[in-house]
Amino acid sequence: MKLTFDKIDICDLVIIDLTEKGVGLGVEAGYAYAKGIPIITIATSGSDISETLEGISNNIIFYNNIEDLEILL
């Protein structure tokens, strides 16, 4: 986790990809939020996003296929 936190510390923005859920994503998002780093969450349409992640994300982008992300981002 130290390496991950070190990487987040030098970021201007964190993108959380919920293609596959994982406990680490919430930890990383929470760390970025605590550091005041903006968070964008991306997820396929119909994905379930926790209220916590929804609350700390600056923007949530739902997409149908990977090609959509180029336009949406």
N, CA, C and O atoms as a GROMACS GRO file, in nm:
protein
  292
    1MET      N    1   0.082  -0.120   0.000
    1MET     CA    2   0.000   0.000   0.000
    1MET      C    3   0.085   0.126   0.000
    1MET      O    4   0.045   0.229  -0.054
    2LYS      N    5   0.204   0.118   0.060
    2LYS     CA    6   0.289   0.236   0.065
    2LYS      C    7   0.320   0.286  -0.076
    2LYS      O    8   0.313   0.406  -0.102
    3LEU      N    9   0.353   0.194  -0.166
    3LEU     CA   10   0.382   0.234  -0.304
    3LEU      C   11   0.260   0.300  -0.368
    3LEU      O   12   0.273   0.402  -0.436
    4THR      N   13   0.144   0.244  -0.345
    4THR     CA   14   0.021   0.301  -0.400
    4THR      C   15  -0.004   0.440  -0.344
    4THR      O   16  -0.037   0.533  -0.419
    5PHE      N   17   0.010   0.456  -0.213
    5PHE     CA   18  -0.011   0.588  -0.152
    5PHE      C   19   0.093   0.688  -0.202
    5PHE      O   20   0.060   0.804  -0.224
    6ASP      N   21   0.216   0.645  -0.220
    6ASP     CA   22   0.320   0.733  -0.275
    6ASP      C   23   0.282   0.781  -0.415
    6ASP      O   24   0.301   0.898  -0.448
    7LYS      N   25   0.227   0.691  -0.496
    7LYS     CA   26   0.184   0.727  -0.632
    7LYS      C   27   0.066   0.825  -0.628
    7LYS      O   28   0.062   0.921  -0.705
    8ILE      N   29  -0.029   0.801  -0.539
    8ILE     CA   30  -0.144   0.890  -0.527
    8ILE      C   31  -0.099   1.029  -0.483
    8ILE      O   32  -0.153   1.129  -0.529
    9ASP      N   33  -0.002   1.034  -0.393
    9ASP     CA   34   0.047   1.163  -0.343
    9ASP      C   35   0.096   1.256  -0.453
    9ASP      O   36   0.091   1.378  -0.437
   10ILE      N   37   0.144   1.202  -0.564
   10ILE     CA   38   0.197   1.286  -0.672
   10ILE      C   39   0.097   1.308  -0.786
   10ILE      O   40   0.130   1.368  -0.888
   11CYS      N   41  -0.026   1.260  -0.766
   11CYS     CA   42  -0.129   1.273  -0.869
   11CYS      C   43  -0.206   1.404  -0.854
   11CYS      O   44  -0.221   1.458  -0.744
   12ASP      N   45  -0.252   1.454  -0.968
   12ASP     CA   46  -0.343   1.569  -0.969
   12ASP      C   47  -0.489   1.523  -0.971
   12ASP      O   48  -0.580   1.601  -0.944
   13LEU      N   49  -0.509   1.395  -1.004
   13LEU     CA   50  -0.643   1.339  -1.022
   13LEU      C   51  -0.631   1.187  -1.007
   13LEU      O   52  -0.533   1.127  -1.050
   14VAL      N   53  -0.733   1.126  -0.946
   14VAL     CA   54  -0.738   0.981  -0.936
   14VAL      C   55  -0.864   0.932  -1.007
   14VAL      O   56  -0.973   0.984  -0.985
   15ILE      N   57  -0.847   0.833  -1.094
   15ILE     CA   58  -0.960   0.771  -1.162
   15ILE      C   59  -0.979   0.632  -1.102
   15ILE      O   60  -0.888   0.549  -1.104
   16ILE      N   61  -1.099   0.609  -1.050
   16ILE     CA   62  -1.134   0.479  -0.994
   16ILE      C   63  -1.217   0.405  -1.099
   16ILE      O   64  -1.323   0.452  -1.141
   17ASP      N   65  -1.167   0.291  -1.141
   17ASP     CA   66  -1.234   0.210  -1.243
   17ASP      C   67  -1.304   0.092  -1.175
   17ASP      O   68  -1.238   0.003  -1.121
   18LEU      N   69  -1.435   0.093  -1.178
   18LEU     CA   70  -1.512  -0.012  -1.113
   18LEU      C   71  -1.547  -0.128  -1.206
   18LEU      O   72  -1.646  -0.198  -1.184
   19THR      N   73  -1.465  -0.148  -1.310
   19THR     CA   74  -1.488  -0.263  -1.396
   19THR      C   75  -1.488  -0.390  -1.312
   19THR      O   76  -1.571  -0.479  -1.332
   20GLU      N   77  -1.394  -0.397  -1.220
   20GLU     CA   78  -1.390  -0.507  -1.123
   20GLU      C   79  -1.382  -0.445  -0.984
   20GLU      O   80  -1.296  -0.363  -0.957
   21LYS      N   81  -1.474  -0.486  -0.897
   21LYS     CA   82  -1.475  -0.430  -0.762
   21LYS      C   83  -1.361  -0.490  -0.680
   21LYS      O   84  -1.319  -0.603  -0.701
   22GLY      N   85  -1.313  -0.410  -0.586
   22GLY     CA   86  -1.210  -0.456  -0.496
   22GLY      C   87  -1.202  -0.365  -0.375
   22GLY      O   88  -1.224  -0.245  -0.385
   23VAL      N   89  -1.172  -0.423  -0.261
   23VAL     CA   90  -1.163  -0.346  -0.138
   23VAL      C   91  -1.058  -0.236  -0.150
   23VAL      O   92  -1.076  -0.127  -0.098
   24GLY      N   93  -0.949  -0.265  -0.220
   24GLY     CA   94  -0.841  -0.168  -0.235
   24GLY      C   95  -0.886  -0.040  -0.303
   24GLY      O   96  -0.832   0.067  -0.275
   25LEU      N   97  -0.983  -0.050  -0.391
   25LEU     CA   98  -1.031   0.070  -0.460
   25LEU      C   99  -1.090   0.170  -0.362
   25LEU      O  100  -1.068   0.291  -0.375
   26GLY      N  101  -1.164   0.121  -0.266
   26GLY     CA  102  -1.222   0.210  -0.165
   26GLY      C  103  -1.116   0.273  -0.078
   26GLY      O  104  -1.125   0.390  -0.041
   27VAL      N  105  -1.014   0.195  -0.043
   27VAL     CA  106  -0.904   0.247   0.038
   27VAL      C  107  -0.831   0.356  -0.039
   27VAL      O  108  -0.803   0.463   0.015
   28GLU      N  109  -0.801   0.329  -0.166
   28GLU     CA  110  -0.730   0.427  -0.249
   28GLU      C  111  -0.813   0.553  -0.269
   28GLU      O  112  -0.761   0.664  -0.261
   29ALA      N  113  -0.943   0.536  -0.294
   29ALA     CA  114  -1.030   0.653  -0.312
   29ALA      C  115  -1.037   0.734  -0.183
   29ALA      O  116  -1.030   0.857  -0.187
   30GLY      N  117  -1.051   0.667  -0.071
   30GLY     CA  118  -1.056   0.737   0.057
   30GLY      C  119  -0.928   0.812   0.087
   30GLY      O  120  -0.931   0.923   0.141
   31TYR      N  121  -0.814   0.753   0.053
   31TYR     CA  122  -0.685   0.818   0.074
   31TYR      C  123  -0.676   0.944  -0.013
   31TYR      O  124  -0.635   1.050   0.034
   32ALA      N  125  -0.713   0.931  -0.140
   32ALA     CA  126  -0.710   1.047  -0.230
   32ALA      C  127  -0.802   1.157  -0.179
   32ALA      O  128  -0.766   1.275  -0.182
   33TYR      N  129  -0.920   1.120  -0.134
   33TYR     CA  130  -1.016   1.217  -0.081
   33TYR      C  131  -0.958   1.290   0.040
   33TYR      O  132  -0.970   1.412   0.051
   34ALA      N  133  -0.897   1.215   0.129
   34ALA     CA  134  -0.837   1.275   0.249
   34ALA      C  135  -0.725   1.372   0.214
   34ALA      O  136  -0.699   1.467   0.288
   35LYS      N  137  -0.658   1.347   0.102
   35LYS     CA  138  -0.550   1.434   0.056
   35LYS      C  139  -0.600   1.550  -0.030
   35LYS      O  140  -0.521   1.634  -0.072
   36GLY      N  141  -0.731   1.555  -0.055
   36GLY     CA  142  -0.787   1.663  -0.136
   36GLY      C  143  -0.764   1.646  -0.285
   36GLY      O  144  -0.771   1.743  -0.360
   37ILE      N  145  -0.737   1.523  -0.329
   37ILE     CA  146  -0.714   1.497  -0.471
   37ILE      C  147  -0.847   1.460  -0.535
   37ILE      O  148  -0.916   1.370  -0.486
   38PRO      N  149  -0.885   1.528  -0.644
   38PRO     CA  150  -1.013   1.498  -0.710
   38PRO      C  151  -1.021   1.353  -0.756
   38PRO      O  152  -0.921   1.292  -0.795
   39ILE      N  153  -1.142   1.298  -0.750
   39ILE     CA  154  -1.167   1.159  -0.787
   39ILE      C  155  -1.274   1.154  -0.895
   39ILE      O  156  -1.381   1.212  -0.881
   40ILE      N  157  -1.244   1.082  -1.002
   40ILE     CA  158  -1.343   1.052  -1.104
   40ILE      C  159  -1.363   0.901  -1.101
   40ILE      O  160  -1.266   0.825  -1.108
   41THR      N  161  -1.486   0.858  -1.091
   41THR     CA  162  -1.518   0.716  -1.092
   41THR      C  163  -1.578   0.681  -1.226
   41THR      O  164  -1.670   0.748  -1.274
   42ILE      N  165  -1.527   0.575  -1.288
   42ILE     CA  166  -1.584   0.525  -1.412
   42ILE      C  167  -1.636   0.384  -1.388
   42ILE      O  168  -1.576   0.306  -1.314
   43ALA      N  169  -1.749   0.353  -1.453
   43ALA     CA  170  -1.811   0.222  -1.434
   43ALA      C  171  -1.902   0.192  -1.553
   43ALA      O  172  -1.955   0.282  -1.617
   44THR      N  173  -1.918   0.064  -1.580
   44THR     CA  174  -2.010   0.028  -1.686
   44THR      C  175  -2.152   0.061  -1.643
   44THR      O  176  -2.184   0.058  -1.524
   45SER      N  177  -2.235   0.092  -1.740
   45SER     CA  178  -2.375   0.126  -1.712
   45SER      C  179  -2.440   0.016  -1.630
   45SER      O  180  -2.423  -0.103  -1.659
   46GLY      N  181  -2.513   0.054  -1.527
   46GLY     CA  182  -2.581  -0.042  -1.442
   46GLY      C  183  -2.498  -0.089  -1.324
   46GLY      O  184  -2.547  -0.166  -1.242
   47SER      N  185  -2.372  -0.045  -1.315
   47SER     CA  186  -2.287  -0.086  -1.203
   47SER      C  187  -2.339  -0.028  -1.072
   47SER      O  188  -2.397   0.081  -1.070
   48ASP      N  189  -2.316  -0.101  -0.965
   48ASP     CA  190  -2.355  -0.057  -0.833
   48ASP      C  191  -2.238   0.017  -0.768
   48ASP      O  192  -2.132  -0.041  -0.747
   49ILE      N  193  -2.257   0.144  -0.739
   49ILE     CA  194  -2.153   0.225  -0.675
   49ILE      C  195  -2.198   0.255  -0.533
   49ILE      O  196  -2.310   0.299  -0.509
   50SER      N  197  -2.109   0.230  -0.438
   50SER     CA  198  -2.145   0.252  -0.297
   50SER      C  199  -2.176   0.400  -0.274
   50SER      O  200  -2.128   0.488  -0.346
   51GLU      N  201  -2.258   0.425  -0.175
   51GLU     CA  202  -2.292   0.563  -0.141
   51GLU      C  203  -2.168   0.641  -0.098
   51GLU      O  204  -2.157   0.761  -0.124
   52THR      N  205  -2.076   0.573  -0.033
   52THR     CA  206  -1.952   0.640   0.010
   52THR      C  207  -1.871   0.685  -0.110
   52THR      O  208  -1.830   0.801  -0.116
   53LEU      N  209  -1.847   0.596  -0.205
   53LEU     CA  210  -1.769   0.633  -0.323
   53LEU      C  211  -1.843   0.739  -0.404
   53LEU      O  212  -1.781   0.831  -0.457
   54GLU      N  213  -1.972   0.726  -0.413
   54GLU     CA  214  -2.052   0.826  -0.484
   54GLU      C  215  -2.036   0.963  -0.417
   54GLU      O  216  -2.028   1.065  -0.485
   55GLY      N  217  -2.032   0.963  -0.285
   55GLY     CA  218  -2.022   1.088  -0.211
   55GLY      C  219  -1.887   1.157  -0.222
   55GLY      O  220  -1.879   1.279  -0.213
   56ILE      N  221  -1.780   1.081  -0.240
   56ILE     CA  222  -1.647   1.143  -0.246
   56ILE      C  223  -1.599   1.166  -0.389
   56ILE      O  224  -1.497   1.232  -0.409
   57SER      N  225  -1.669   1.111  -0.487
   57SER     CA  226  -1.629   1.130  -0.627
   57SER      C  227  -1.671   1.268  -0.676
   57SER      O  228  -1.782   1.314  -0.650
   58ASN      N  229  -1.580   1.333  -0.747
   58ASN     CA  230  -1.613   1.462  -0.807
   58ASN      C  231  -1.701   1.444  -0.929
   58ASN      O  232  -1.779   1.533  -0.965
   59ASN      N  233  -1.688   1.328  -0.993
   59ASN     CA  234  -1.768   1.299  -1.111
   59ASN      C  235  -1.777   1.147  -1.124
   59ASN      O  236  -1.682   1.076  -1.094
   60ILE      N  237  -1.893   1.099  -1.170
   60ILE     CA  238  -1.911   0.957  -1.199
   60ILE      C  239  -1.952   0.946  -1.345
   60ILE      O  240  -2.047   1.010  -1.390
   61ILE      N  241  -1.880   0.863  -1.417
   61ILE     CA  242  -1.906   0.847  -1.560
   61ILE      C  243  -1.944   0.701  -1.585
   61ILE      O  244  -1.867   0.609  -1.557
   62PHE      N  245  -2.063   0.682  -1.639
   62PHE     CA  246  -2.108   0.548  -1.678
   62PHE      C  247  -2.087   0.532  -1.828
   62PHE      O  248  -2.110   0.626  -1.905
   63TYR      N  249  -2.044   0.414  -1.868
   63TYR     CA  250  -2.021   0.389  -2.010
   63TYR      C  251  -2.072   0.251  -2.048
   63TYR      O  252  -2.086   0.162  -1.963
   64ASN      N  253  -2.101   0.233  -2.178
   64ASN     CA  254  -2.149   0.105  -2.228
   64ASN      C  255  -2.037   0.019  -2.281
   64ASN      O  256  -2.036  -0.103  -2.262
   65ASN      N  257  -1.941   0.082  -2.349
   65ASN     CA  258  -1.825   0.009  -2.400
   65ASN      C  259  -1.703   0.099  -2.390
   65ASN      O  260  -1.715   0.221  -2.375
   66ILE      N  261  -1.589   0.039  -2.399
   66ILE     CA  262  -1.463   0.111  -2.374
   66ILE      C  263  -1.446   0.229  -2.470
   66ILE      O  264  -1.385   0.330  -2.434
   67GLU      N  265  -1.499   0.220  -2.589
   67GLU     CA  266  -1.488   0.329  -2.685
   67GLU      C  267  -1.560   0.455  -2.636
   67GLU      O  268  -1.521   0.566  -2.671
   68ASP      N  269  -1.664   0.437  -2.558
   68ASP     CA  270  -1.739   0.551  -2.503
   68ASP      C  271  -1.649   0.640  -2.416
   68ASP      O  272  -1.666   0.762  -2.412
   69LEU      N  273  -1.554   0.579  -2.347
   69LEU     CA  274  -1.470   0.655  -2.253
   69LEU      C  275  -1.390   0.764  -2.321
   69LEU      O  276  -1.368   0.870  -2.263
   70GLU      N  277  -1.345   0.739  -2.442
   70GLU     CA  278  -1.268   0.841  -2.514
   70GLU      C  279  -1.351   0.967  -2.531
   70GLU      O  280  -1.299   1.078  -2.519
   71ILE      N  281  -1.477   0.951  -2.559
   71ILE     CA  282  -1.566   1.066  -2.579
   71ILE      C  283  -1.601   1.129  -2.443
   71ILE      O  284  -1.599   1.252  -2.428
   72LEU      N  285  -1.634   1.045  -2.345
   72LEU     CA  286  -1.682   1.093  -2.216
   72LEU      C  287  -1.574   1.157  -2.131
   72LEU      O  288  -1.601   1.247  -2.052
   73LEU      N  289  -1.450   1.110  -2.147
   73LEU     CA  290  -1.341   1.169  -2.068
   73LEU      C  291  -1.283   1.289  -2.139
   73LEU      O  292  -1.190   1.352  -2.088
   0.00000   0.00000   0.00000
